[in-house]
C-alpha cells in the first residue's frame, strides 16, 4: 500500500513539474494543479494509512494510536479550497492575457518550428 501511494505521489509531482516547465500557460496551470494534488496526497498520507472504520466500538475511551490524525485532513481540505480559487484566478488571467496578446505562450511569442 505504501509503495503504491509513494509511486502515485511521485508520478503526480513529476508530471506537475514537467508541465510547469512547458511554454504554454494552460499547461503551466495544469502542472500547478497536479503538483498541488501531489502535496495534498502527501499531507494526507502523513496522517497515517490505515484501514477500518474510525468508530469506537464501545463508549469507553479508545486508544488514540488506532485512529488517524484529523489535523492533516483539515489542512488538506483548506488547501483544496484555496487551490481551486487560485486555479480559477489563473484561468481568468490566462484568458485576459490571451485576449491582449493573441497567444497563450509564456513569453508572448510563437515557438520556432
C-alpha positions as CSV (number, residue, x, y, z in Angstrom):
1,X,0.0,0.0,0.0
2,X,2.8,2.4,0.9
3,X,4.7,1.7,-2.3
4,X,1.6,2.4,-4.4
5,X,0.9,5.7,-2.7
6,X,4.5,6.7,-2.9
7,X,4.6,5.9,-6.7
8,X,1.3,7.9,-7.1
9,X,2.7,10.9,-5.3
10,X,5.9,10.7,-7.3
11,X,4.1,10.4,-10.6
12,X,1.8,13.4,-9.8
13,X,4.8,15.5,-8.7
14,X,6.9,14.5,-11.7
15,X,4.1,15.2,-14.2
16,X,3.3,18.5,-12.4
17,X,7.0,19.7,-12.6
18,X,7.2,18.6,-16.2
19,X,4.1,20.6,-17.2
20,X,5.2,23.6,-15.2
21,X,8.3,23.8,-17.4
22,X,6.2,23.8,-20.7
23,X,5.9,27.0,-22.7
24,X,2.1,27.3,-22.8
25,X,0.3,28.9,-19.9
26,X,-2.5,26.4,-19.8
27,X,0.0,23.5,-19.4
28,X,1.6,25.5,-16.5
29,X,-1.8,25.8,-14.8
30,X,-2.4,22.1,-15.1
31,X,1.1,21.4,-13.8
32,X,0.5,23.6,-10.8
33,X,-2.8,21.7,-10.1
34,X,-1.1,18.3,-10.4
35,X,1.7,19.5,-8.1
36,X,-0.8,20.7,-5.5
37,X,-2.6,17.3,-5.7
38,X,0.7,15.6,-5.0
39,X,1.3,17.8,-2.0
40,X,-2.2,17.3,-0.7
41,X,-1.9,13.5,-1.0
42,X,1.5,13.6,0.7
43,X,0.0,15.5,3.7
44,X,-3.0,13.1,3.9
45,X,-0.6,10.1,3.9
46,X,1.4,11.7,6.7
47,X,-1.8,11.4,8.8
48,X,-1.3,7.6,8.6
49,X,-2.5,4.9,6.2
50,X,-5.0,2.6,8.0
51,X,-7.9,0.5,7.1
52,X,-11.0,0.1,9.1
53,X,-13.7,2.4,10.4
54,X,-12.8,5.3,12.7
55,X,-15.7,4.5,15.0
56,X,-15.4,3.5,18.7
57,X,-16.9,0.0,19.4
58,X,-17.9,1.0,23.0
59,X,-18.5,4.1,25.0
60,X,-15.2,3.7,26.8
61,X,-12.2,5.8,25.8
62,X,-10.5,4.4,22.7
63,X,-6.8,4.0,22.0
64,X,-5.7,7.1,20.1
65,X,-2.9,5.3,18.4
66,X,-5.5,3.3,16.4
67,X,-7.0,6.3,14.7
68,X,-5.8,8.8,12.1
69,X,-4.8,12.3,12.9
70,X,-7.6,14.8,11.8
71,X,-5.3,17.8,11.5
72,X,-3.8,16.8,8.1
73,X,-7.3,16.2,6.8
74,X,-8.4,19.7,7.8
75,X,-5.3,21.2,6.3
76,X,-5.8,19.4,3.0
77,X,-9.4,20.4,2.9
78,X,-8.4,24.0,3.3
79,X,-5.6,23.6,0.7
80,X,-8.1,22.2,-1.8
81,X,-10.4,25.2,-1.5
82,X,-7.5,27.6,-1.8
83,X,-6.1,25.8,-4.8
84,X,-9.5,25.8,-6.5
85,X,-9.8,29.6,-6.1
86,X,-6.2,30.1,-7.3
87,X,-6.7,27.9,-10.4
88,X,-9.9,29.9,-11.2
89,X,-7.9,33.2,-10.8
90,X,-5.1,31.8,-13.1
91,X,-7.6,30.8,-15.7
92,X,-9.1,34.4,-15.7
93,X,-5.7,35.9,-16.0
94,X,-4.9,33.4,-18.8
95,X,-8.0,34.4,-20.8
96,X,-7.3,38.1,-20.3
97,X,-3.6,37.7,-21.4
98,X,-4.6,35.7,-24.4
99,X,-7.2,38.4,-25.3
100,X,-4.5,41.1,-25.1
101,X,-1.6,39.3,-26.8
102,X,-3.4,36.9,-29.1
103,X,-1.2,34.0,-27.9
104,X,-1.0,31.8,-24.8
105,X,2.8,31.4,-24.7
106,X,4.6,32.5,-21.6
107,X,7.0,34.8,-23.5
108,X,4.3,36.0,-25.9
109,X,6.0,34.6,-29.0
110,X,5.2,31.6,-31.1
111,X,7.9,28.9,-30.8
112,X,10.1,28.4,-33.9
113,X,9.4,25.1,-35.8
